[in-house]
């Protein structure tokens, strides 16, 4: 799944990981593919499944809206 880098940076900052966010800003492409860039995401302590569930408008919100 494609995620905008700014959403990942916001996710890191919301966890208080400002140093990781600064590093991610320099290392991640503008559009992050959660499969292709899983290794990079793990360097920043991000599990793609957790990320997708916590992003506003992400899969977690969509699944919740289905009554699951």
Backbone as JSON Lines, residues from 0, in Angstrom:
{"i":0,"aa":"X","n":[0.84,-1.18,0.0],"ca":[0.0,0.0,0.0],"c":[0.89,1.24,0.0]}
{"i":1,"aa":"X","n":[0.49,2.25,-0.74],"ca":[1.22,3.51,-0.81],"c":[0.77,4.46,0.3]}
{"i":2,"aa":"X","n":[1.74,5.01,1.01],"ca":[1.46,5.98,2.08],"c":[2.35,7.19,1.85]}
{"i":3,"aa":"X","n":[1.77,8.36,1.99],"ca":[2.53,9.59,1.84],"c":[3.52,9.72,3.0]}
{"i":4,"aa":"X","n":[4.74,10.12,2.67],"ca":[5.78,10.25,3.69],"c":[5.35,11.16,4.83]}
{"i":5,"aa":"X","n":[4.61,12.2,4.54],"ca":[4.19,13.14,5.58],"c":[3.33,12.45,6.64]}
{"i":6,"aa":"X","n":[2.53,11.46,6.25],"ca":[1.71,10.73,7.21],"c":[2.6,9.89,8.14]}
{"i":7,"aa":"X","n":[3.65,9.33,7.59],"ca":[4.57,8.53,8.4],"c":[5.3,9.43,9.38]}
{"i":8,"aa":"X","n":[5.73,10.6,8.92],"ca":[6.41,11.55,9.8],"c":[5.48,11.99,10.92]}
{"i":9,"aa":"X","n":[4.24,12.25,10.59],"ca":[3.25,12.66,11.6],"c":[3.04,11.53,12.61]}
{"i":10,"aa":"X","n":[2.99,10.29,12.14],"ca":[2.83,9.12,13.01],"c":[4.0,9.04,13.99]}
{"i":11,"aa":"X","n":[5.23,9.19,13.48],"ca":[6.41,9.13,14.35],"c":[6.39,10.26,15.38]}
{"i":12,"aa":"X","n":[6.06,11.44,14.94],"ca":[6.03,12.59,15.86],"c":[4.95,12.42,16.93]}
{"i":13,"aa":"X","n":[3.83,11.81,16.56],"ca":[2.75,11.61,17.53],"c":[3.17,10.63,18.63]}
{"i":14,"aa":"X","n":[4.15,9.77,18.32],"ca":[4.69,8.84,19.31],"c":[5.85,9.45,20.08]}
{"i":15,"aa":"X","n":[6.22,10.69,19.73],"ca":[7.33,11.34,20.41],"c":[8.69,10.98,19.83]}
{"i":16,"aa":"X","n":[8.69,10.33,18.68],"ca":[9.94,9.91,18.02],"c":[10.42,10.98,17.04]}
{"i":17,"aa":"X","n":[10.72,12.16,17.57],"ca":[11.13,13.27,16.71],"c":[12.46,13.02,16.0]}
{"i":18,"aa":"X","n":[13.39,12.35,16.68],"ca":[14.68,12.03,16.04],"c":[14.48,11.07,14.88]}
{"i":19,"aa":"X","n":[13.65,10.06,15.07],"ca":[13.36,9.11,13.99],"c":[12.63,9.79,12.85]}
{"i":20,"aa":"X","n":[11.74,10.72,13.19],"ca":[10.99,11.45,12.17],"c":[11.95,12.27,11.3]}
{"i":21,"aa":"X","n":[12.92,12.92,11.94],"ca":[13.9,13.71,11.19],"c":[14.73,12.82,10.27]}
{"i":22,"aa":"X","n":[15.12,11.66,10.77],"ca":[15.89,10.72,9.96],"c":[15.04,10.18,8.82]}
{"i":23,"aa":"X","n":[13.79,9.83,9.1],"ca":[12.89,9.3,8.08],"c":[12.63,10.32,6.99]}
{"i":24,"aa":"X","n":[12.57,11.58,7.38],"ca":[12.32,12.65,6.4],"c":[13.43,12.67,5.34]}
{"i":25,"aa":"X","n":[14.65,12.35,5.75],"ca":[15.77,12.34,4.82],"c":[15.89,11.04,4.03]}
{"i":26,"aa":"X","n":[15.41,9.93,4.59],"ca":[15.66,8.62,3.99],"c":[14.49,8.03,3.21]}
{"i":27,"aa":"X","n":[13.27,8.39,3.57],"ca":[12.11,7.8,2.9],"c":[11.76,8.56,1.62]}
{"i":28,"aa":"X","n":[11.25,7.84,0.62],"ca":[10.76,8.53,-0.59],"c":[9.45,9.24,-0.27]}
{"i":29,"aa":"X","n":[9.01,10.12,-1.18],"ca":[7.77,10.87,-0.95],"c":[6.57,9.95,-0.81]}
{"i":30,"aa":"X","n":[6.54,8.88,-1.61],"ca":[5.49,7.87,-1.51],"c":[6.13,6.57,-1.05]}
{"i":31,"aa":"X","n":[5.7,6.08,0.09],"ca":[6.28,4.89,0.69],"c":[5.36,3.7,0.39]}
{"i":32,"aa":"X","n":[5.93,2.66,-0.19],"ca":[5.21,1.41,-0.41],"c":[5.48,0.52,0.8]}
{"i":33,"aa":"X","n":[4.44,0.15,1.52],"ca":[4.64,-0.59,2.77],"c":[5.31,-1.94,2.55]}
{"i":34,"aa":"X","n":[5.14,-2.54,1.38],"ca":[5.81,-3.81,1.08],"c":[7.25,-3.59,0.65]}
{"i":35,"aa":"X","n":[7.43,-2.71,-0.31],"ca":[8.75,-2.45,-0.87],"c":[9.7,-1.82,0.15]}
{"i":36,"aa":"X","n":[9.18,-0.96,1.02],"ca":[10.01,-0.23,1.96],"c":[9.88,-0.74,3.4]}
{"i":37,"aa":"X","n":[9.42,-1.99,3.56],"ca":[9.23,-2.56,4.9],"c":[10.53,-2.52,5.71]}
{"i":38,"aa":"X","n":[11.65,-2.75,5.07],"ca":[12.94,-2.71,5.77],"c":[13.25,-1.33,6.31]}
{"i":39,"aa":"X","n":[13.0,-0.31,5.51],"ca":[13.22,1.07,5.97],"c":[12.28,1.4,7.12]}
{"i":40,"aa":"X","n":[11.03,1.01,6.98],"ca":[10.06,1.3,8.04],"c":[10.48,0.64,9.35]}
{"i":41,"aa":"X","n":[10.98,-0.58,9.27],"ca":[11.39,-1.28,10.49],"c":[12.58,-0.59,11.16]}
{"i":42,"aa":"X","n":[13.42,0.08,10.37],"ca":[14.54,0.84,10.95],"c":[14.03,1.95,11.87]}
{"i":43,"aa":"X","n":[12.84,2.43,11.59],"ca":[12.26,3.5,12.39],"c":[11.27,2.96,13.42]}
{"i":44,"aa":"X","n":[11.26,1.63,13.59],"ca":[10.4,1.01,14.59],"c":[8.94,0.99,14.19]}
{"i":45,"aa":"X","n":[8.69,0.96,12.88],"ca":[7.32,0.99,12.39],"c":[6.96,-0.37,11.8]}
{"i":46,"aa":"X","n":[5.89,-0.95,12.32],"ca":[5.31,-2.14,11.75],"c":[4.24,-1.65,10.77]}
{"i":47,"aa":"X","n":[4.36,-1.98,9.47],"ca":[3.37,-1.47,8.5],"c":[1.93,-1.74,8.88]}
{"i":48,"aa":"X","n":[1.64,-2.89,9.48],"ca":[0.26,-3.2,9.88],"c":[-0.21,-2.23,10.96]}
{"i":49,"aa":"X","n":[0.66,-1.93,11.93],"ca":[0.3,-0.97,12.98],"c":[0.08,0.41,12.38]}
{"i":50,"aa":"X","n":[0.96,0.78,11.47],"ca":[0.88,2.1,10.83],"c":[-0.45,2.25,10.09]}
{"i":51,"aa":"X","n":[-0.82,1.26,9.31],"ca":[-2.06,1.34,8.54],"c":[-3.28,1.44,9.44]}
{"i":52,"aa":"X","n":[-3.23,0.78,10.58],"ca":[-4.36,0.81,11.5],"c":[-4.51,2.11,12.25]}
{"i":53,"aa":"X","n":[-3.41,2.86,12.4],"ca":[-3.44,4.07,13.22],"c":[-3.53,5.37,12.43]}
{"i":54,"aa":"X","n":[-3.32,5.3,11.13],"ca":[-3.4,6.52,10.34],"c":[-4.84,6.99,10.2]}
{"i":55,"aa":"X","n":[-5.08,8.29,10.29],"ca":[-6.43,8.8,10.05],"c":[-6.86,8.43,8.64]}
{"i":56,"aa":"X","n":[-8.05,7.89,8.51],"ca":[-8.53,7.5,7.2],"c":[-7.9,6.22,6.7]}
{"i":57,"aa":"X","n":[-7.15,5.54,7.57],"ca":[-6.46,4.32,7.18],"c":[-7.37,3.12,7.22]}
{"i":58,"aa":"X","n":[-6.8,1.97,7.05],"ca":[-7.58,0.74,7.03],"c":[-8.31,0.51,8.34]}
{"i":59,"aa":"X","n":[-7.71,0.91,9.45],"ca":[-8.36,0.72,10.74],"c":[-9.7,1.45,10.8]}
{"i":60,"aa":"X","n":[-9.75,2.67,10.28],"ca":[-10.99,3.42,10.25],"c":[-12.01,2.77,9.32]}
{"i":61,"aa":"X","n":[-11.54,2.3,8.18],"ca":[-12.44,1.67,7.21],"c":[-13.02,0.39,7.76]}
{"i":62,"aa":"X","n":[-12.21,-0.43,8.41],"ca":[-12.7,-1.67,8.98],"c":[-13.68,-1.41,10.11]}
{"i":63,"aa":"X","n":[-13.38,-0.39,10.91],"ca":[-14.3,-0.03,11.99],"c":[-15.65,0.41,11.46]}
{"i":64,"aa":"X","n":[-15.63,1.08,10.31],"ca":[-16.86,1.54,9.7],"c":[-17.71,0.42,9.14]}
{"i":65,"aa":"X","n":[-17.12,-0.76,8.97],"ca":[-17.86,-1.9,8.45],"c":[-18.56,-2.69,9.55]}
{"i":66,"aa":"X","n":[-18.38,-2.26,10.79],"ca":[-19.0,-2.96,11.89],"c":[-18.27,-4.21,12.3]}
{"i":67,"aa":"X","n":[-16.99,-4.31,11.95],"ca":[-16.21,-5.49,12.32],"c":[-15.65,-5.35,13.72]}
